[in-house]
Amino acid sequence: MEQVTIGLAELSEVRRLEVLKRFVHGLTYANDELGITYDYLMSDEWSKWFSPENLESWAKMIKCPTFRFWVARTRGGLLAGYVIAEKALYTSQELRAMYLHPDFQGQGLGSRLLAEAFLWLDQNRWTKLFVATYNDQAIRFYGKHGFRIRRDLIEVPSYGKVPLVAMVRPPGRYQQKEAA
């Protein structure tokens, strides 16, 4: 595996983070059986993610104390992946997104990013995330890290045509898992 370091996102990387998200997003969420084609995921409905307003909101989140963005960078400065965590005051915390370029999947990098997030998140709170119901790879990955599907109690947000399921991890010390 190419040497990769993990650090906090920089404001200058916002556009590159969005490009990585869009690329991996199209590969991950395309599902012809559900009518979620790659073309749909690249359509105008999804292009709002590249609007100046959305890029500005990402910049605000990077500066916000209740969010953290960790970025995996290669020695050459390429972005291999990232994770975003949110810690709301007194209530909940959430893994908001994690995207890895396919060339870096299955090498333990996702586990390393998750470990960074859990060093910052409150170990005494439940942690939630949302994942596409058909993203078996992500469901298995998060399951190995203590998350379980939860179909009750949590309102699942809308994500266009992509059906989501909630996963939660109970309070407790996080132990990094090795790559599968």
C-alpha positions in Angstrom: 0.0 0.0 0.0 1.2 3.5 -0.9 2.1 5.5 2.3 -0.9 7.4 3.4 -1.1 9.9 6.3 -4.2 11.1 8.0 -4.8 14.6 9.2 -7.6 17.2 9.6 -9.0 18.6 6.4 -7.8 22.0 5.2 -10.1 24.7 3.7 -8.0 24.5 0.5 -9.1 20.9 0.0 -12.9 21.4 0.0 -13.2 21.2 -3.8 -11.0 18.1 -4.0 -13.0 16.5 -1.2 -16.2 17.0 -3.3 -14.6 15.6 -6.4 -13.6 12.5 -4.5 -17.1 12.2 -3.0 -18.7 12.5 -6.4 -16.5 9.9 -8.0 -16.9 7.3 -5.2 -20.5 8.2 -4.8 -21.3 7.3 -8.4 -19.5 4.0 -8.1 -21.0 3.1 -4.7 -24.7 4.1 -5.0 -25.4 3.1 -8.6 -28.1 0.3 -8.5 -29.9 -0.5 -11.7 -32.5 -2.7 -10.0 -33.7 0.4 -8.0 -33.4 2.7 -10.9 -30.4 4.4 -9.4 -28.1 4.6 -12.4 -24.7 6.2 -12.6 -26.2 8.8 -15.0 -28.9 9.6 -12.4 -26.2 10.0 -9.7 -24.3 12.4 -12.1 -27.5 14.3 -13.0 -28.6 17.8 -12.1 -30.4 16.5 -9.1 -27.1 15.5 -7.6 -25.0 18.3 -9.1 -26.1 20.6 -6.2 -23.2 19.0 -4.3 -20.9 21.1 -6.5 -22.7 24.4 -6.1 -20.8 27.3 -4.6 -23.3 27.3 -1.8 -22.6 23.6 -0.9 -18.8 24.1 -1.1 -19.2 27.1 1.2 -21.2 25.0 3.7 -18.4 22.4 3.7 -15.9 25.2 4.5 -18.1 26.3 7.4 -18.3 22.7 8.7 -14.5 22.4 8.5 -14.3 25.5 10.8 -17.2 24.4 13.1 -16.2 23.0 16.5 -19.0 20.3 16.3 -17.6 18.8 13.1 -14.3 17.1 12.3 -13.1 16.1 8.8 -10.1 13.7 8.6 -8.4 13.2 5.3 -6.2 10.4 4.1 -3.4 11.8 1.9 -0.8 10.0 -0.2 2.8 11.2 -0.2 2.1 12.8 -3.5 -0.8 14.8 -2.1 -3.6 12.8 -3.6 -6.8 12.4 -1.4 -7.3 8.7 -0.8 -10.4 9.1 1.4 -12.0 11.0 4.3 -14.4 10.7 7.2 -16.7 13.4 8.7 -17.9 13.1 12.3 -20.4 15.4 14.1 -20.7 15.7 17.8 -23.8 17.7 18.8 -23.9 19.2 22.2 -25.4 16.9 24.9 -27.4 14.7 22.5 -26.1 12.7 19.6 -23.1 12.1 17.5 -22.9 10.8 14.0 -20.5 9.6 11.3 -21.7 11.9 8.5 -19.8 10.4 5.7 -16.8 8.2 4.8 -15.6 7.8 1.3 -12.5 5.9 0.1 -11.1 5.8 -3.4 -11.5 2.2 -4.7 -7.7 1.9 -5.1 -7.4 2.3 -1.3 -10.2 0.1 -0.1 -9.5 -3.2 1.7 -6.2 -2.1 3.0 -7.1 -0.9 6.5 -7.4 2.8 5.6 -11.1 2.9 6.4 -10.4 1.5 9.9 -7.6 4.1 10.4 -10.0 6.9 9.5 -12.7 5.5 11.8 -10.1 5.3 14.6 -9.3 9.0 14.2 -13.0 9.8 14.4 -13.5 7.7 17.5 -10.5 9.4 19.3 -12.5 12.6 19.0 -16.1 11.3 19.5 -17.5 10.9 23.0 -17.1 7.2 24.0 -20.0 7.6 26.4 -22.6 8.2 23.7 -24.3 6.2 21.1 -22.9 6.9 17.6 -25.2 6.7 14.5 -24.7 6.6 10.8 -26.8 6.0 7.7 -25.8 3.7 4.9 -27.5 2.6 1.6 -29.6 -0.6 2.3 -27.8 -2.3 -0.5 -24.3 -1.3 0.3 -23.3 -4.7 1.8 -19.6 -3.9 1.9 -20.2 -0.8 4.1 -22.7 -2.6 6.3 -20.1 -5.4 6.9 -17.4 -2.9 7.5 -19.3 -0.9 10.1 -20.6 -4.1 11.6 -17.0 -5.2 12.3 -16.6 -1.9 14.1 -19.5 -2.4 16.5 -22.3 -0.9 14.6 -25.7 -2.6 14.2 -28.6 -2.0 12.0 -31.4 -0.3 13.8 -34.8 -0.1 12.1 -36.7 1.5 14.9 -36.4 4.7 16.9 -34.3 6.6 14.4 -35.8 8.7 11.6 -33.9 8.0 8.4 -33.2 11.0 6.3 -34.1 11.2 2.6 -31.3 10.8 0.2 -33.0 11.0 -3.2 -33.8 7.6 -4.6 -31.2 5.9 -2.4 -32.8 3.9 0.5 -31.0 4.3 3.7 -30.8 2.3 6.9 -29.6 3.5 10.3 -26.7 1.8 12.1 -25.8 2.6 15.7 -22.8 1.8 17.9 -23.4 1.7 21.7 -21.2 3.7 24.1 -17.9 2.2 24.9 -14.2 2.3 24.1 -13.4 2.0 20.4 -10.9 -0.7 19.5 -9.4 -0.4 16.0 -10.0 -3.5 13.8 -7.4 -4.8 11.4 -8.1 -4.8 7.7 -10.1 -7.8 6.6 
